[in-house]
Every structure is written in C-alpha cells, then in structure tokens.
C-alpha cells in the first residue's frame, strides 16, 4: 500500500483481509482510497471495477457535501473481505445529509452504489456513515 | 505536444493518475486523456475544455477509470458544444462506456473514429 501515513491498520490473509484509512476530505483522497483498496484485492481474481466505483462515489460524496461551508474535515474508510463478501464503511464528521444547492455532479453516485451492492445502509447523526456489502465478482 | 501532469506530481505522473496531451491536428486539436478521471481530476479537465474553441476531438481510449464526477464534466462539455463555438467530439473508450451501462444512462456523446493525422 502506497501511503503508509494514511493507513491505520491493514490485515491480510488469503480469505480474510481488512484495511482502515483515515484521510482528509479532499479530492485526491478519492483516488487514494480507490487505489489502496485495489492493492488490497490485487492477488484475488476479482473484478475491481465495481469496488472502485463504489468507493469513488462514496468518498466523492463526502468530499463534495460533508464539510460544505467548513474547512475540509476527515473521512474514515473501513474495508474488509470475508469469503468473497466485501464490507465497506465510509464515515465523516460533517454536516450530515441535506440537499446541496451547489451540486455540480450528475446526482447518480448513490444510485450507482445501490445498483452495485447487495446491501446499503446510511445513517446521519453527527456526520454520515455509509455501510455497504457487495459480493466480489470474478474477473471477466 | 503539450503534456499536463497531475498537479503536485513533480513532473512525473504514475500511469493511474490523470493527465492530458493536446496536439494540433488538421482542422483542430486532439486531446488525449490518460489515467483515472475522478473528482481529483475534474477541475483540471473542466478548465482545459473551457479554454478550447473550434474543433476538438477528445480521445477517451486511454482512460483506465471514469466515475460520475468525471462523466459529468464530459457531459457538460458535450452540452456546451451544442450551444457555442466548440465543435466537440469523442473517441470512445471502455471506461466511460462501462459507466454509462452501469448507470443505465443513454450515451449522448458525439463519437468519431480516430481523426486523420
């Protein structure tokens, strides 16, 4: 994993592995998070594209919306894989979920996450916490 | 040829990071996009597209990844090209195609084959 300073914990065994990242809520963290998880899955014969897209949309949501009107805060990302099932938690400590009048995106990020995962849960109390579970698909 | 590296890369861009190459072609310009087009890259691409006028072909074949933020920039540029002086078209890549399919969105981009050099 490339950025050791951002990683709190990384555990890997052939069938079970986990990664925790503590990142600033800035645009570069989107690619950094995606890349770290891709590296975690690198030796597994799985299609990393859906996982990368889910992480990208989830982290982008935090960067765009969680700290609007404030200095960029932190985001925490926890990823674990257990027997082919990936669990992802993305949490921030920002303003919670509310409509953003300056949204310049397509507004399809959460929709795509919903399409790609088997379970999704969002809680918003003193920040927002997104939990998803998705079955890893084999390459090809 | 003008190569724009990712900000803060110190002149070296790893293959996954976003970068653009713009070159003059007969009757216009060719902009080749490389790497990953996500929220970290959208301001750079949006500014580059906003500064262009005339005929521009954007080659998407070398993008390894596009997310909704990146797709929004391409769609905004495509919409602008229908309203003002930018004559914009794209060379299709796999990354944006897969995203359109995943989102179940119609693909409105104006695609062309690789232009003559």
Interface residues (C-beta under 8 A of the other chain):
Chain A: X27 X28 X30 X31 X34 X35 X49 X50 X52 X53 X56 X57 X59 X60 X63 X64 X104 X105 X106 X108 X109 X111 X112 X115 X116
Chain B: X16 X17 X36 X38 X39 X40 X42 X43 X65 X67 X68 X69 X71 X72 X75 X98 X99 X102 X103 X104 X105
